[in-house]
Every structure is written in C-alpha cells, then in structure tokens.
C-alpha cells in the first residue's frame, strides 16, 4: 500500500490491547517457525526492526496497514495472523475501537493462493474517523451501509453512501471513513486483497 512510515495511521481510537498482544505472539511464533530473524522479517515487510520488536512484545499499537505488511513478509494474511477464518463464529473479532463507541469487527476471511477476502462490520459515531490504505492497485473494497450515511474520502474525491446503498473503493492510496454530519453510520465492508508470496510486502489495508 507507496507505504506510509511505520506509524499508526492518524485516526480516532486504536487497536484493542488483547488483539495487539495476540498478534505479537502469533507474529513471533510464525517468524521463528520460518527461521527468520527480526532483521530479515523487517527487510521483507519494510517495517522497521524497532517497530517489529515492539509489536512482538505487545508494546506498540500498529495500524492494520503495518500488520498487512508483516503478514505479507511471513507469506500469510492479517486475518490468518489474528486467527479469523471462514469457519469462525459470526460475531467475529473486534479489532479497532474508540472511547466514543466506534468499532470495527473482522467477521471472517477466506484465503486462496492468490487472494484473501475479508468481511468487516463497522460502526462510526460522532467525529470519529478511520484512515487506511496507501498503495498498490487491488481488486477493491465493497461497502454496504445499513444505518445512517457513510462518507468515504479518497483520491477520487468524497462519496456519500446512504442507508441501503453500496459503493466500491478501487483506487490505491489513503482513504477515510466517517459518519455524515457527525451522526452515526453502521456498514459492512468486503475487502479483496492480493496475497503476495513471502518477502513481497504490498497489500491493501482496511
């Protein structure tokens, strides 16, 4: 995803501590199983050694974009690292949240050799926003709004999806989700993500 620096994308809220701890343990275990040093994985994923060490120790709150890069360096996906797959319960895993009550839940994921398909459910309230993306071309992210109205701001401009409507992000680069007029928006997103081989970081964040 042109990748941003190894900092969390500016957004309201952050990844849940239990999720961060689980991811750190799984990343370390996967790295050791592949007999990769921290330096080797840092080079493969284009994530700094310092950031990678902090993530493995559960001392950082990384963006999903950074975790996508690490997963690609390990030859896997973010969903696989978090332990979400096609056979999981429909309530999913809450990945991101804010003190105001916004959240993002990864409901499930299906992987093939070339593609990962992730299904997410989101709620954004008030002034909260989520910023993601940055990079390579990808098949796209589909959105369907079930409550309120969602604003998506990306390289193609601002689009508003009303309740009951659907739209797609297809261009690479950063994007921002927020509820229109600082109200509330509930929506689903389905992200189609290319799966590079190990050492070929470069997949799109949610």
C-alpha positions in Angstrom: 0.0 0.0 0.0 3.6 3.8 -1.6 3.6 2.7 2.1 3.4 5.3 4.9 6.0 5.4 7.6 5.9 2.8 10.4 3.5 4.8 12.4 -0.1 4.2 13.1 -2.3 5.9 10.6 -3.9 9.1 12.1 -7.3 8.0 13.3 -9.5 8.3 16.3 -9.1 5.2 18.6 -6.8 2.3 18.2 -6.4 -1.5 18.2 -7.6 -3.4 21.2 -4.8 -4.4 23.7 -5.9 -8.0 23.7 -5.7 -8.1 19.9 -2.2 -6.4 19.9 -0.9 -9.0 22.4 -2.3 -11.9 20.4 -0.9 -10.6 17.2 2.6 -10.1 18.7 2.7 -13.7 19.9 1.5 -15.0 16.6 3.9 -12.9 14.6 6.9 -14.1 16.7 5.8 -17.7 16.5 5.4 -17.5 12.7 8.7 -15.8 12.3 10.5 -18.4 14.4 8.8 -21.2 12.5 10.2 -19.8 9.3 13.6 -19.4 10.9 13.6 -15.7 10.2 15.5 -13.1 12.3 13.8 -9.9 13.3 16.0 -8.1 10.8 15.1 -10.5 8.0 11.4 -10.0 8.6 11.9 -6.3 8.9 13.5 -6.2 5.5 10.9 -8.4 3.9 8.0 -6.5 5.2 9.5 -3.0 5.0 8.7 -2.4 8.7 11.5 -1.1 10.9 13.2 -3.5 13.2 12.3 -1.4 16.2 8.6 -1.3 15.3 8.6 -5.1 14.7 10.2 -5.8 18.1 7.6 -3.5 19.8 4.8 -5.3 18.1 6.1 -8.8 19.0 6.3 -7.6 22.6 2.8 -6.1 22.6 4.3 -2.6 23.2 3.0 -0.9 20.1 -0.4 -0.2 18.7 0.2 -0.6 14.9 -2.2 0.2 12.1 -3.7 -2.6 10.1 -1.6 -1.4 7.1 1.6 -2.2 9.0 0.2 -5.6 10.1 -0.7 -6.4 6.5 2.9 -5.7 5.5 4.2 -8.0 8.3 1.8 -10.7 7.3 2.9 -10.5 3.6 6.5 -10.8 4.8 5.5 -14.0 6.5 3.6 -15.3 3.5 0.2 -15.0 5.2 -2.6 -12.5 5.8 -3.7 -10.3 8.7 -6.9 -12.4 9.1 -4.8 -15.6 9.4 -2.5 -13.9 12.0 -5.4 -12.9 14.1 -6.9 -16.3 13.8 -10.1 -15.4 11.8 -11.2 -17.8 9.1 -14.2 -18.9 7.1 -15.4 -21.3 9.9 -15.4 -18.7 12.7 -18.5 -17.6 14.6 -20.4 -14.7 13.0 -19.7 -12.2 15.8 -16.1 -12.0 14.7 -13.2 -10.3 16.5 -13.3 -6.6 17.4 -10.1 -5.2 16.0 -10.4 -1.4 16.4 -12.5 0.8 18.7 -12.7 4.3 20.2 -13.8 5.7 23.6 -16.8 7.2 21.8 -18.3 3.9 20.9 -17.0 3.4 17.3 -15.7 -0.1 16.4 -14.6 -2.3 13.6 -15.1 -6.1 13.8 -13.4 -8.6 11.4 -16.3 -11.1 10.8 -14.5 -13.6 8.7 -11.9 -14.3 6.0 -11.4 -16.8 3.1 -8.0 -17.3 1.6 -6.9 -18.7 -1.7 -3.4 -18.9 -3.1 -3.8 -15.5 -4.8 -6.5 -13.7 -2.9 -7.8 -13.0 0.6 -11.4 -11.9 1.1 -12.2 -10.2 4.4 -15.6 -9.3 5.7 -15.8 -6.4 8.2 -18.6 -4.7 10.2 -18.2 -1.1 11.2 -19.8 1.5 13.4 -18.7 5.1 13.4 -20.2 7.7 15.7 -19.8 11.5 16.2 -16.5 12.9 14.9 -14.7 9.6 14.9 -12.9 8.6 11.7 -10.8 5.8 10.4 -7.9 6.3 7.9 -6.5 3.4 6.0 -4.9 2.5 2.7 -1.9 3.7 0.9 -0.6 2.0 -2.1 -0.8 -0.6 -4.7 -3.7 -1.4 -7.0 -6.1 -4.0 -5.6 -9.4 -5.5 -6.7 -11.3 -3.2 -4.4 -13.3 -2.8 -1.1 -17.0 -3.0 -1.3 -19.2 -1.2 1.2 -22.9 -1.6 2.1 -24.5 0.8 4.6 -27.2 -0.5 6.9 -27.7 2.6 9.1 -27.0 6.3 8.7 -24.8 7.6 6.0 -21.1 6.9 5.4 -18.6 9.4 3.9 -15.6 7.9 2.1 -12.9 10.4 1.2 -10.1 9.1 -1.1 -8.1 10.0 -4.2 -11.3 10.1 -6.3 -13.0 12.6 -4.0 -15.7 12.4 -1.5 -18.6 10.0 -1.9 -21.6 9.5 0.4 -23.3 6.2 0.8 -26.9 6.4 2.2 -28.5 3.7 4.2 -29.3 0.8 2.0 -26.7 1.8 -0.6 -23.5 0.3 -1.7 -20.2 1.6 -3.3 -16.7 0.5 -4.0 -13.2 1.8 -3.5 -11.0 0.8 -6.4 -8.2 3.4 -6.4 -5.0 2.9 -4.4 -3.9 5.4 -1.8 -5.2 6.7 1.5 -8.9 6.8 2.4 -11.0 8.0 5.3 -14.3 6.7 6.7 -16.6 8.9 8.8 -20.3 9.3 9.6 -22.0 12.1 7.7 -22.8 15.2 9.9 -21.1 13.6 12.9 -24.1 11.3 13.4 -23.7 7.5 13.2 -23.1 5.0 10.5 -23.2 1.2 10.5 -21.9 -0.6 7.5 -20.2 -3.7 6.1 -17.1 -3.8 4.0 -15.7 -6.7 1.9 -12.0 -6.3 1.1 -10.4 -8.2 -1.8 -6.7 -8.4 -1.1 -3.9 -9.8 -3.2 -1.7 -12.4 -1.5 2.0 -11.9 -2.4 4.5 -14.6 -1.6 6.7 -14.2 1.5 9.0 -11.3 1.2 6.9 -9.4 -1.3 5.1 -7.0 1.0 2.4 -4.9 -0.5 -1.3 -5.5 0.3 -4.1 -3.1 1.0 -5.3 -2.1 4.4 -8.8 -1.8 5.5 
